[in-house]
Structures are given as C-alpha cells and as structure tokens.
C-alpha cells in the first residue's frame, strides 16, 4: 500500500474534522476527507446548513451560496477555508 493510499484511508483528526463530527453527531473516526453531504449518511441537507454556520462562526468567514454548494467533502471545505486564509 502506497503512502497516498494510506493517507486516504486514515480519518482526519484535527480541528476541522472535530467541528464537523460534532455537528453531525458522529465520532471523528467515522469521517474521511471524502465525507460530505450525500456521501456520509449523517451529513443531511439540514446538517450541511449547520456545518456552514459553524464554519462561518468558528473561522470568521462568510460563505456565498456558490461556495456553500461547492462544499462536497471535508477536503473541499479545507480547500475553501485555505483560499479564504482561514487556518483549518
């Protein structure tokens, strides 16, 4: 198993994944970088809105409706926050 495969299989364990896990009511270990709305059973449309509110409040960012629609995974959230200069 190569390094990339090992990394993809390891659940994220950091502040961002912790926040998302808390909103979804699941352990961090249940999430991967690919987890997102429609992918993870706990990440419903209502929970997506809750995740967005928590992200905006915690990281001090404002997300447009276009940006919110682009949040299809934890990796996408991480990328967007980095683009906005927020440390995730």
MITI-567211 format. One record per residue (C-alpha): x, y negated, z; residue in three letters. Coordinates in Angstrom, 1 decimal. Example, Ala and Ser with C-alpha at 12.3 -4.5 7.8 and 13.67 -1.06 7.14 Angstrom:
+--------+--------+--------+-----+
:     xx :     yy :     zz :  aa :
+--------+--------+--------+-----+
:   12.3 :    4.5 :    7.8 : ALA :
:   13.7 :    1.1 :    7.1 : SER :
+--------+--------+--------+-----+
***
This chain:
+--------+--------+--------+-----+
:     xx :     yy :     zz :  aa :
+--------+--------+--------+-----+
:    0.0 :    0.0 :    0.0 : UNK :
:    1.5 :   -3.3 :   -1.1 : UNK :
:    1.6 :   -6.5 :    1.0 : UNK :
:   -1.3 :   -8.1 :   -0.9 : UNK :
:   -3.5 :   -5.1 :   -0.2 : UNK :
:   -2.6 :   -5.0 :    3.4 : UNK :
:   -3.4 :   -8.7 :    3.8 : UNK :
:   -6.8 :   -8.4 :    2.1 : UNK :
:   -7.7 :   -5.6 :    4.5 : UNK :
:   -6.8 :   -7.4 :    7.6 : UNK :
:   -9.6 :   -9.5 :    9.1 : UNK :
:   -8.8 :  -13.2 :    9.5 : UNK :
:   -8.2 :  -14.1 :   13.2 : UNK :
:   -7.9 :  -17.9 :   13.5 : UNK :
:   -9.9 :  -20.9 :   14.5 : UNK :
:  -12.0 :  -21.0 :   11.3 : UNK :
:  -12.9 :  -17.3 :   11.3 : UNK :
:  -13.7 :  -17.6 :   15.0 : UNK :
:  -16.1 :  -20.5 :   14.4 : UNK :
:  -17.8 :  -18.7 :   11.6 : UNK :
:  -18.0 :  -15.4 :   13.6 : UNK :
:  -19.6 :  -17.4 :   16.5 : UNK :
:  -22.2 :  -18.9 :   14.2 : UNK :
:  -23.0 :  -15.6 :   12.6 : UNK :
:  -23.1 :  -13.8 :   16.0 : UNK :
:  -20.5 :  -11.1 :   14.9 : UNK :
:  -17.0 :  -10.2 :   16.0 : UNK :
:  -14.2 :  -11.7 :   14.1 : UNK :
:  -13.1 :   -8.2 :   13.1 : UNK :
:  -16.3 :   -7.9 :   11.1 : UNK :
:  -15.2 :  -10.7 :    8.8 : UNK :
:  -12.7 :  -10.7 :    5.9 : UNK :
:  -11.6 :  -13.5 :    3.6 : UNK :
:  -14.2 :  -12.3 :    1.1 : UNK :
:  -17.1 :  -12.6 :    3.7 : UNK :
:  -19.7 :  -15.2 :    2.7 : UNK :
:  -23.4 :  -15.7 :    2.0 : UNK :
:  -24.8 :  -12.7 :    0.2 : UNK :
:  -21.7 :  -10.7 :    0.9 : UNK :
:  -21.9 :  -10.3 :    4.7 : UNK :
:  -25.4 :   -9.2 :    5.9 : UNK :
:  -25.3 :  -11.7 :    8.8 : UNK :
:  -24.5 :  -14.7 :    6.6 : UNK :
:  -28.0 :  -15.6 :    5.6 : UNK :
:  -29.1 :  -18.9 :    3.9 : UNK :
:  -30.1 :  -20.3 :    7.3 : UNK :
:  -26.7 :  -19.2 :    8.8 : UNK :
:  -25.0 :  -20.9 :    5.9 : UNK :
:  -26.6 :  -24.2 :    6.8 : UNK :
:  -25.4 :  -23.6 :   10.4 : UNK :
:  -21.9 :  -22.8 :    9.3 : UNK :
:  -21.8 :  -26.1 :    7.3 : UNK :
:  -23.0 :  -28.2 :   10.2 : UNK :
:  -20.4 :  -26.6 :   12.5 : UNK :
:  -17.6 :  -27.1 :    9.9 : UNK :
:  -18.6 :  -30.8 :    9.4 : UNK :
:  -18.7 :  -31.5 :   13.1 : UNK :
:  -15.6 :  -29.5 :   14.1 : UNK :
:  -13.3 :  -30.7 :   11.2 : UNK :
:  -14.8 :  -34.2 :   10.9 : UNK :
:  -15.6 :  -33.8 :    7.2 : UNK :
:  -18.7 :  -34.5 :    5.1 : UNK :
:  -19.6 :  -31.9 :    2.5 : UNK :
:  -21.6 :  -32.7 :   -0.6 : UNK :
:  -24.3 :  -30.3 :   -1.8 : UNK :
:  -22.0 :  -29.2 :   -4.6 : UNK :
:  -19.3 :  -28.4 :   -2.1 : UNK :
:  -21.7 :  -26.5 :    0.1 : UNK :
:  -22.8 :  -24.4 :   -2.9 : UNK :
:  -19.1 :  -23.6 :   -3.5 : UNK :
:  -18.6 :  -22.0 :   -0.1 : UNK :
:  -19.0 :  -18.4 :   -1.2 : UNK :
:  -16.4 :  -16.9 :    1.1 : UNK :
:  -14.2 :  -17.7 :    4.1 : UNK :
:  -11.3 :  -18.1 :    1.6 : UNK :
:  -13.4 :  -20.7 :   -0.3 : UNK :
:  -14.1 :  -22.5 :    3.0 : UNK :
:  -10.4 :  -22.5 :    3.8 : UNK :
:   -9.5 :  -23.9 :    0.3 : UNK :
:  -12.1 :  -26.7 :    0.5 : UNK :
:  -11.0 :  -27.7 :    4.0 : UNK :
:   -7.4 :  -27.8 :    2.9 : UNK :
:   -8.4 :  -30.0 :   -0.1 : UNK :
:  -10.1 :  -32.4 :    2.3 : UNK :
:   -7.0 :  -32.5 :    4.5 : UNK :
:   -8.6 :  -30.6 :    7.4 : UNK :
:   -6.4 :  -28.1 :    9.2 : UNK :
:   -8.2 :  -24.8 :    9.3 : UNK :
+--------+--------+--------+-----+
***
